[in-house]
Amino acid sequence: MTRILTTIIMLIVSLAMQAQQGLPINKLFAGDIVPQEEMVETRIKGKEIAKYQLSYFRSLRFEAGKSDVEQIRALLETGKHQDMYFRSDKPSKTLTIMVQFMPQGQLNRFACMKVRNTNKTIENVTVIYMEGRLDSLEKLQGIINNQK
């Protein structure tokens, strides 16, 4: 019984990790930049996000040094993109990057990063990966702006 349960859990974890496979940002989600135990992770599937034309949502929140933030930013900017959006708000020291990757079959894939400078060495970072039928960054920005 324990072996079956362990096998099922490993299968679920490996399927969830498939979402970012093939994207450079997967390195972050795999814990290769910031250790997983230092991140707060949220995963959502199903009805809660279907109304936004999304089928999968995964976010990571953590604190990181400037070099880690630059490495994550480089991963977001690497690869084949369909669209990209940058916004830097100097007074609040906030950087926002939104990327739409090339579709994978019928799935459109997006990643967003928001960085808030908390002091001179530490950044408060949120990275989100999403996929689904939603077909543009413009529509994604509309959804995000309506949720505020």
Secondary structure, DSSP 4 states (H G I P E B T S, - for coil): -HHHHHHHHHHHHHHHHGGGTTSTTHHHHTTSSS-GGGSEEEEEESHHHHTTTEEEEEEEEEEEEHHHHHHHHHHHHSS-EEEEEEEEETTTTEEEEEEEEEEETTEEEEEEEEEEE-SSSEEEEEEEEEEES---HHHHHHHHHHH-
